[in-house]
């Protein structure tokens, strides 16, 4: 079955560039230029991925991201931001975007990011299939991570994580006590290691802590090692 993605971009030239190069990956492409129409389209269709520009007519991409994430917690989203707008990048990630790209971007970067995010989508789709067993379960204290079914339980309560949050947590918890730099996490979880994208890791760590920790300001499980990166503390679970 062909993966379908939605491109929300009001610059027709950029949208056409993305359409042509993503069709090379065998993808079916929908394109929308208007923010409000894009939100309706995103909520009434099933997309493997949404590529979402920030600046749009009638409704901003940030507002779309917020509402899509509220309605579809595991929808995979890549934000498009301008090279100079750090605020938009941080806000997009804090609102739930899985990744972002700054314009202008290369065709190779676009295809690599899309492939990486589609792998997460396919893992989630696989988890929906019936007759799944729980043989691939990681148990750390009160934390239970079921990698086969993409579910996380903390003290018996299921946590609603995005696909990227799940992969980040699973990666850290699979290597308890090991410290990972931001660049190492970018390569392992997002599938690339371009410099300048550290905000991606920072924001996902913050979102993960908000869901995992009893007090996100004093995390017990996902801890910062200052000047180095992050580690998972099994004693905090």
Beta strands, then each sheet from edge to edge (+ up, - down):
strand 1: 4-8
strand 2: 28-32
strand 3: 49-53
strand 4: 77-82
strand 5: 99-103
strand 6: 137-140
strand 7: 143-146
strand 8: 151-154
strand 9: 157-159
strand 10: 222-225
strand 11: 229-232
sheet 1: 2+ 1+ 3+ 4+ 5+
sheet 2: 6+ 7- 8+ 9-
sheet 3: 10+ 11-
end
